[in-house]
Amino acid sequence: MVDHIVDASEPRGRVDIQVGAGRRRRWSAAVKGRIVAESYAPGTVVSEVARRHDLSPQHLFAWRKAARAGLLSLPAEDAPLFVPVVSELRPAGMCMEAAMRNGITISIEIGDAVVRAAAGVDPAWLRDVLRAVRATT
């Protein structure tokens, strides 16, 4: 007498078989950058991108935070191709010393923040300031 008969002709559902040392994987910086760039596309839901790549949303948010801090670079094709520059024409013959005496500055807008730098500013210092502003916006 048979108590239970299993019909193997019906589809059962999804089965994932994982092989290898475990769930921990190594991601190259290029792959991380590509996934992060995909998560920043307009209309994209981060948790859907994470699910598509078999990541937890928290893991992807950590990568996004690293990208904003400048620790992870995005692919070149997803980076802006140009930055609009607004310039003023200087009178002919105006040199760097005259610009410093007259207090000529450049203004860099990042989001809602504006950074103004005088001529002759230390480039390393300006880079650090711009990274800090970009990380907070």
Residue pairs with C-beta under 8 A, 6 or more apart in sequence:
27 35
29 72
29 73
30 75
32 63
32 72
33 67
33 72
33 73
33 74
33 75
34 74
34 75
34 78
35 49
35 53
35 55
35 60
35 63
36 60
36 63
36 64
36 67
36 72
36 74
37 74
37 75
37 78
38 44
38 49
39 46
39 49
39 50
39 60
39 64
40 64
40 74
40 78
46 57
46 60
46 61
46 64
47 57
49 60
50 56
50 57
50 59
50 60
53 60
63 72
66 72
67 73
67 74
68 134
68 135
69 131
69 135
70 131
70 134
70 135
90 99
90 104
96 119
96 120
99 119
100 118
100 119
100 120
103 118
104 118
104 119
105 116
105 117
105 118
105 119
106 116
106 117
106 119
107 114
107 115
107 116
108 114
108 115
108 116
108 117
108 130
109 115
110 130
110 133
110 134
110 137
111 137
112 137
113 133
113 136
113 137
115 126
115 129
115 130
115 133
117 126
